Amino acid sequence: MEKTKVSFRTKCIHAGNGIDKETGAIRRPLTMANSYRLPEDASAMNWSDPNQLVYTRNTSANQIYLQQKLAALEDGEDCVVLGTGVSALAGVFFTFLEQHAHVICSNVSYIAVYRLLNEYFPDKYGVETSLVDTADLEEIKKAVRPNTRLIHIETPGNPTTRVSDIAEIAKIAKAAGALLSVDSTFASPYLQQPLAMGADLVIHSLTKYINGHGDAMGGAVIGRKELIDQIKRQAMVNLGGVISPFNAWLIMRGVVTLPLRMRQHSRTAQQVAEFLEAHPAVAFVAYPGLKSHPQHEIAKKQMSLFSGVLAFGLKADAATHNQFLNSLELIVPAVSIGHDESLMVYVGPDDERNHFYPPEFKDGHLRFSVGLEEAEDIIADLQQAFTRCGL
C-alpha cells in the first residue's frame, strides 16, 4: 500500500517508519552517530550532499525518517528538518532573500521573525521589508514591488490568532512572481494544509504541536524538492542548523498521537474560549473558533478545527494581569505552546510589536496554550484565579 494514499492518521503512524534490518525492530532505532561509513570509492562523492549519510551536520538517519514523515503529512515533495523553528524560518529567509530583495510579512508575528526581517536582514543585507496586516488582502497587494521575492504569513498568527487567507494570498504571490511561505505552527498539519491551498513552503516549529510533549526542539520546512534542496544546502549543511538525532527521534515519536492531541486541544480550547468570553472580568478573547473572531469565516474555510491557542485580556491593569497569572494552580506560567500541560504568559503593553497589535491588545494580554487536561479542570482553575483577584 502506498503511504501517500492512506489517511492522515495512518500516515502519522507509518510514514517514515520501517523495519530495522539489523534487529528486526518495528520502530526506527535512535542512531547517535556523527559519522557514517564511506563507500569503498569515495573519490567522486559530494561531501556536502544533504541526502546521503556521511556526516550528521549534513544529515542523520533519524532526520531522514522524520523528513519523510512530515513531507507525507503535508503532501509535499520534500522536507528539511532543522534544529529549531527559528532555524527553519531563518533558513527560508537566508536561502531566498538575496541582497536588496523585498519581502512582505505579517506585521504581528513570532518575535524572532519580527527581528530577522525588521532589523537583521535589512541592516546586514539591505533586504527591504514591508510589515502589513496580512488579513487585509488589499494591504498585501499595495505592498507588492518589482523586487518582491517572498510573502511570509503566519496563520493563525502569534499571539493575536489573526487568520490570513492562504489561497487568496497565494494568488497575489504568484502574480508577483514571489514565493509564499506559511508558518502553520499554531495549526499543525492536521488542521491546515497550506501547500494544498497554493503555498510554496510551509514552516513548522516542531517544538510545539508536532512534538507535543514539551521535551524536544526542532523546525521543518516542507515544499517542492527544488526549493527544499536549496535550503538543505545553504541553511543546513553550510550554516550548521541540523537537528540532533535524539530530538529527531523524540519528535518522530510525538507525531504518532498528533491527530488525537489536536482534536482534544481544539475541543477544550473552544470550551475555554466560550467560558472566558462570557466572563464579566474579561475585556476580549481572540480565538478563531469564536464567531466574534474577525476572521472566523476564513478560519472555517481553511482549518478543520481551530487549535489550542487563544489570547485574552482582563478589564484590569498590568499588576492584576500578573496577579491573575500567578494565582493559577493547574495552568503553568511559561512560554511555548502545544505542550500536554496548559501554559500561559502575560505580554505587557511595552512589547516592541505593540504598535502593530489590534486595539484590544495594546494594554497587554495573556496568551494561553490550552493543554490536554479536562476542560472542567482548566475552567475551574481560571475561575479560582478570578476569585482570588477579586474579578
TACOR-V202166 format. One record per residue. N is the residue number from 1. NEAR is the number of other C-alpha atoms within 10 Angstrom. Layout:
BEGIN
n: [N:N]
near: [NEAR:NEAR]
END
This chain:
BEGIN
n: [1:2:3:4:5:6:7:8:9:10:11:12:13:14:15:16:17:18:19:20:21:22:23:24:25:26:27:28:29:30:31:32:33:34:35:36:37:38:39:40:41:42:43:44:45:46:47:48:49:50:51:52:53:54:55:56:57:58:59:60:61:62:63:64:65:66:67:68:69:70:71:72:73:74:75:76:77:78:79:80:81:82:83:84:85:86:87:88:89:90:91:92:93:94:95:96:97:98:99:100:101:102:103:104:105:106:107:108:109:110:111:112:113:114:115:116:117:118:119:120:121:122:123:124:125:126:127:128:129:130:131:132:133:134:135:136:137:138:139:140:141:142:143:144:145:146:147:148:149:150:151:152:153:154:155:156:157:158:159:160:161:162:163:164:165:166:167:168:169:170:171:172:173:174:175:176:177:178:179:180:181:182:183:184:185:186:187:188:189:190:191:192:193:194:195:196:197:198:199:200:201:202:203:204:205:206:207:208:209:210:211:212:213:214:215:216:217:218:219:220:221:222:223:224:225:226:227:228:229:230:231:232:233:234:235:236:237:238:239:240:241:242:243:244:245:246:247:248:249:250:251:252:253:254:255:256:257:258:259:260:261:262:263:264:265:266:267:268:269:270:271:272:273:274:275:276:277:278:279:280:281:282:283:284:285:286:287:288:289:290:291:292:293:294:295:296:297:298:299:300:301:302:303:304:305:306:307:308:309:310:311:312:313:314:315:316:317:318:319:320:321:322:323:324:325:326:327:328:329:330:331:332:333:334:335:336:337:338:339:340:341:342:343:344:345:346:347:348:349:350:351:352:353:354:355:356:357:358:359:360:361:362:363:364:365:366:367:368:369:370:371:372:373:374:375:376:377:378:379:380:381:382:383:384:385:386:387:388:389:390:391]
near: [5:6:14:14:10:13:10:20:16:15:20:23:16:16:24:22:18:14:12:12:9:6:8:10:11:11:13:19:15:14:13:13:12:15:14:13:8:11:9:6:7:9:8:6:11:10:13:16:16:24:15:17:19:21:19:23:20:25:28:26:23:25:28:20:18:26:24:18:24:28:23:25:23:22:19:21:15:21:30:32:32:31:23:21:24:22:24:28:26:19:23:23:21:18:16:17:19:14:14:15:20:24:25:27:25:25:21:26:26:16:14:13:21:19:15:17:21:18:13:14:22:18:12:9:14:15:19:20:22:20:21:20:22:27:21:13:16:12:14:21:15:9:17:21:14:10:14:22:21:25:26:27:28:27:26:28:24:20:23:23:24:25:26:24:20:26:15:12:24:23:15:20:25:14:10:18:14:22:20:25:29:26:27:21:27:27:25:25:26:23:19:24:23:28:22:13:16:18:23:22:22:26:27:28:27:30:26:24:30:31:26:25:18:16:13:20:21:26:26:29:32:27:24:17:14:10:19:21:19:17:27:28:18:18:24:25:19:14:14:17:24:26:26:23:22:16:21:29:20:19:26:26:20:21:24:19:15:22:19:11:24:26:19:20:28:23:19:23:26:24:17:21:25:15:15:21:19:12:14:10:15:17:17:20:25:23:30:29:25:18:10:13:16:16:21:17:15:15:22:13:11:19:22:15:20:28:31:32:31:26:22:23:24:23:14:15:13:17:10:15:22:16:15:23:21:14:19:20:14:16:22:16:17:14:12:16:24:29:23:17:17:23:21:23:19:21:20:19:16:11:13:11:16:17:14:16:19:12:9:14:24:18:19:22:24:22:25:27:28:30:26:22:16:11:19:12:12:22:18:14:17:22:17:16:19:20:12:13:14:10:17]
END
